[in-house]
Amino acid sequence: MTYPEFWRRYLAAHADPRTRVLHYLGSSLAVGALVAGGISRDWRWLVAAPVAGYGLAWFGHFAFEHNRPETFGHPAWSLVSDFRMLGLFLAGRLKKELRHEQ
């Protein structure tokens, strides 16, 4: 599988806007926890980062999408795609990307 193929599958697995919102929140909280850990030098923030990030995202998949998170099959591409999706959302270009990849 190529990354462009994965990206199409990733977007399809995040069709429900509630799942995407949980991804955005989780990613933001995870980055915040990493920054807090770096500033405070408290290792507990480093533990909190993946718990917040993955916990919210996976909840969205199980509660709204009823599918398996893409992280399980392609963890690196999934992480890159999560931030790509967030960046497109913040830039106001995600809707166009979703239409393009359907």
N, C-alpha and C positions, 0 to 999 in steps of 0.2 A: 504494500500500500504506500502511495506517495503522500506527502503532506497535503497537497491540494485535495486529494480524495478524502483524507482524514478530516480536513476542515469542513467539507460538505457534510460529512457524517456528524461532526461535532455540532454544527449549526442545527441539523435536524434533531439531534438529541436534546437541544435547548429551545424547542419551539414554544414552550409555555413561558410567557413573560415573567411569571412568578419565580420560575427556576432561575432565569437570568438575573433577576433582582437579588435573589439569595446568593448567586455567584458574585455579583458586584459587592455586596455587603461583606461576604466572607473574604474576598480578595483584599478589600480595603482594611478590614480588621486584621488580617494576617500581616499585611505590610506595616500597619501601625504597631502591631505586637513586635515585629522584628526591629523596627526603629526604637521602640521603648526598651527592648532587650539590649540593643547596642548602646543606648544612652545610659541606662541604669546598670548595665552589666549583671542583670538578674536573669539567670538561665530559665526561670519559669516563663518569661515572655516568649522564649524560643519554643517552649513546649506548647504554649497557647496559640502560636501562629498557625501551625497546621490543623490544630483542633478547630479553631474558628473558621479557617478557610475551607477545609474539607467538610467539616460538620454541617455548615449551612448549605454548601453546594450539594452534598449527598442527600440531605433532607429534601431538597427541591426535587431531585431525581426520583426518590422513592415516593414522595407525597404527591407530586404533580405530573411528572413525566411518566412514571411507572416504568422506568428503564434503568439500565445498569450504567453507572458513571463511566465515561470514557477513560478516566484515570486508571482504571484497572487494566486496560489493554495497552495504552500508550501514555504512560505518566508524563514524560517530558513534553510531548506534543500537546497533551491536554493542558498542562500548565501554561505553555506558550499561548495556546488558543484561548485560555481563560482571560489572559491579559490583553490579547488581541481583541476579543469580544468586548471587553471593558473599554478599551481605547476607541473602538468604533462607536460604541454607545455614547461615550463622552464627546466625541467629535460630531455626533448626530448623523453618522453614516451607517449605523447597524441595520436599520430598516431596508436600506438599499441593498446591503450585502445579503440580508435574508431573502429578499425577493430574487436577487441574482442567482443564489445558490439553490433555489427550489427547482 
